[in-house]
Amino acid sequence: MVGTRKIYDFAKKYIPEDLIAFADPNENEEQYYAWHVKRRVASIGMVWPLSGSNAWLGIKGLKKIWLLCSTNSLSG
């Protein structure tokens, strides 16, 4: 790429130490998936998973999420 300059540095130089050391608020995978789906739905609205939309891309463990949805484990 012409005219492109990339600069990398350590996150600890720019992010406060208390944020870096903050514990994960999700106690288990199920809580993480529930949080991720709720966050995605809040940003894009409800999207059918088979609609051909790219809205669900980038969520690790997507099949587990659909299982949680089908068992109503995302309430709360």
FENZIZI-V953529 format. One record per residue. N is the residue number from 0. RES is the residue in one small letter. SS is DSSP state (H for helix, E for strand, - for the rest). OMEGA is omega in whole degrees, 0 to 359 (999 if undefined). BURIAL is b if it has 9 or more other C-alpha atoms within 8 Angstrom, else e. Layout:
N,RES,SS,OMEGA,BURIAL + N,RES,SS,OMEGA,BURIAL
//
This chain:
0,m,-,180,e + 1,v,-,176,e + 2,g,-,180,e + 3,t,-,179,e + 4,r,-,180,e + 5,k,-,180,e + 6,i,-,180,e + 7,y,-,178,e + 8,d,-,180,e + 9,f,-,181,e + 10,a,H,184,e + 11,k,H,176,e + 12,k,H,187,e + 13,y,-,181,e + 14,i,-,181,e + 15,p,-,183,e + 16,e,H,181,e + 17,d,H,176,e + 18,l,H,179,e + 19,i,H,183,e + 20,a,-,183,e + 21,f,-,181,e + 22,a,-,177,e + 23,d,-,182,e + 24,p,-,179,e + 25,n,-,183,e + 26,e,-,180,e + 27,n,-,182,e + 28,e,H,181,e + 29,e,H,178,e + 30,q,H,178,b + 31,y,H,181,b + 32,y,H,178,b + 33,a,H,179,b + 34,w,H,183,e + 35,h,H,179,b + 36,v,H,179,b + 37,k,H,179,b + 38,r,H,180,e + 39,r,H,180,b + 40,v,H,179,b + 41,a,H,182,e + 42,s,H,185,e + 43,i,H,185,e + 44,g,-,181,e + 45,m,-,179,e + 46,v,-,178,b + 47,w,-,185,e + 48,p,-,182,e + 49,l,-,184,e + 50,s,-,182,e + 51,g,-,180,e + 52,s,-,175,e + 53,n,-,186,e + 54,a,-,184,e + 55,w,-,179,b + 56,l,-,175,e + 57,g,-,177,e + 58,i,-,179,e + 59,k,-,178,e + 60,g,-,185,e + 61,l,H,181,e + 62,k,H,177,e + 63,k,H,180,e + 64,i,H,181,b + 65,w,H,175,e + 66,l,H,178,e + 67,l,H,179,b + 68,c,H,183,b + 69,s,H,179,e + 70,t,-,179,e + 71,n,-,180,e + 72,s,-,182,e + 73,l,-,180,e + 74,s,-,176,e + 75,g,-,999,e
//
